Amino acid sequence: MFGIESLGGNAQAAVLVGAVLVEALVLYVGYGWLERRFGPVIKRVLQGRCAVLDMLLRRCSSTNDGGAK
């Protein structure tokens, strides 16, 4: 797929390990951003403080001092 099969054994292993580490870093950062961005609002929905429709229409506040905006 990336043409690493033409490399030698050690180089192929190093490139594969590097690709897996880069993928893990991208997923870590991406999921961290998603959790930080949407986590508080989803938590409020799960706690029953905000309706799902309000969350989808962005009317659900992520603060603790009330219900939907």
C-alpha positions as CSV (number, residue, x, y, z in Angstrom):
1,M,0.0,0.0,0.0
2,F,2.8,2.5,0.9
3,G,5.5,0.6,-1.0
4,I,7.3,-0.5,2.2
5,E,7.4,-4.1,1.0
6,S,10.5,-3.2,-1.1
7,L,12.5,-2.3,2.0
8,G,14.6,-4.7,4.0
9,G,13.3,-6.5,7.1
10,N,14.5,-4.0,9.7
11,A,13.6,-0.9,7.7
12,Q,10.2,-2.3,7.0
13,A,9.6,-3.0,10.7
14,A,10.8,0.5,11.6
15,V,8.5,2.1,9.1
16,L,5.5,0.0,10.2
17,V,6.1,0.8,13.9
18,G,6.5,4.5,13.0
19,A,3.2,4.5,11.1
20,V,1.4,2.8,14.0
21,L,2.8,5.4,16.4
22,V,1.7,8.3,14.2
23,E,-1.8,6.8,13.9
24,A,-2.0,6.3,17.6
25,L,-1.0,10.0,18.2
26,V,-3.5,11.3,15.7
27,L,-6.3,9.2,17.3
28,Y,-5.3,10.3,20.8
29,V,-5.4,14.0,19.8
30,G,-8.5,13.6,17.7
31,Y,-10.5,11.8,20.4
32,G,-9.2,14.2,23.0
33,W,-10.5,17.1,21.0
34,L,-13.9,15.4,20.4
35,E,-14.2,14.7,24.1
36,R,-13.3,18.2,25.2
37,R,-15.6,19.7,22.6
38,F,-18.7,17.5,23.0
39,G,-18.2,15.8,26.3
40,P,-19.8,18.3,28.6
41,V,-23.0,18.6,26.5
42,I,-23.3,14.8,26.0
43,K,-22.8,14.4,29.8
44,R,-25.7,16.8,30.4
45,V,-27.9,14.8,28.1
46,L,-27.0,11.5,29.8
47,Q,-27.8,13.1,33.2
48,G,-31.2,14.2,32.0
49,R,-30.4,17.9,32.2
50,C,-30.8,18.6,28.5
51,A,-32.9,17.0,25.8
52,V,-31.3,15.3,22.8
53,L,-33.1,17.6,20.4
54,D,-31.8,20.6,22.3
55,M,-28.3,19.2,22.0
56,L,-28.6,18.6,18.3
57,L,-30.0,22.1,17.7
58,R,-27.1,23.5,19.9
59,R,-29.5,24.9,22.5
60,C,-28.0,22.9,25.4
61,S,-25.6,24.8,27.5
62,S,-22.5,23.1,28.8
63,T,-22.5,25.1,32.1
64,N,-24.0,23.8,35.3
65,D,-26.3,26.7,36.0
66,G,-29.5,25.8,34.2
67,G,-31.1,23.8,31.5
68,A,-31.4,24.6,27.9
69,K,-30.5,28.1,26.7
